[in-house]
Amino acid sequence: MIIVISGPSGVGKGTVVQKLMEKNSRFVRSISCTTRKPREGEKTGRDYHFINEDKFFELIQNNDLAEFAFVHGYYYGTPLKNLTQEKTDVILQIDVQGAKKIKNRFPEALLIFLLPPNMEILTNRLTGRGTETEEEQERRLKRAKEEIEERTFYDYITVNDDIERVVNEIEKIIEKERKLHR
């Protein structure tokens, strides 16, 4: 099953995906490619495949990406080979643009949107992580509002107000969808 988890920057997508994978070995996170530089503590092959634009455009030209988008000043994309793993649930942690492309290409994909409890909490999470400049934070907050407006495109929407609750809710959604599509 292809599972897409999206939401604005700072909503906690990475934490939710990590908790899902810790709870269930069936889940495998698709590692995206990006042209942005690694943040402190990030490692290529674990967090992202950090590549230059020439390599990214080569992947596009060779049809090696299932989706790609230009977001927050950088390119991001999902390698197509990540979605062909058998006997696993592949989780994509991608933005709204990418989610739409995945749903178009893989109509059976399950799309889940994470909402912040409110914009003040989202702003505090984003600024508190200290990984972006003030200008980048402003750009991400502006984009967050746009992404939240597009949430109705998703199969399910949940508020990330408590990590354990939201992870349990997503697990139940996945099980429900798995039973519906057997």
PyMOL commands that set and color helices and strands:
alter all, ss='L'
color gray80, all
select helices_A, chain A and resi 13-23+53-61+80-84+96-105+119-128+134-149+151-153+163-180
alter helices_A, ss='H'
color red, helices_A
select strands_A, chain A and resi 2-6+27-29+33-34+49-50+65-71+74-79+89-93+110-115+156-159
alter strands_A, ss='S'
color yellow, strands_A
deselect
rebuild
show_as cartoon
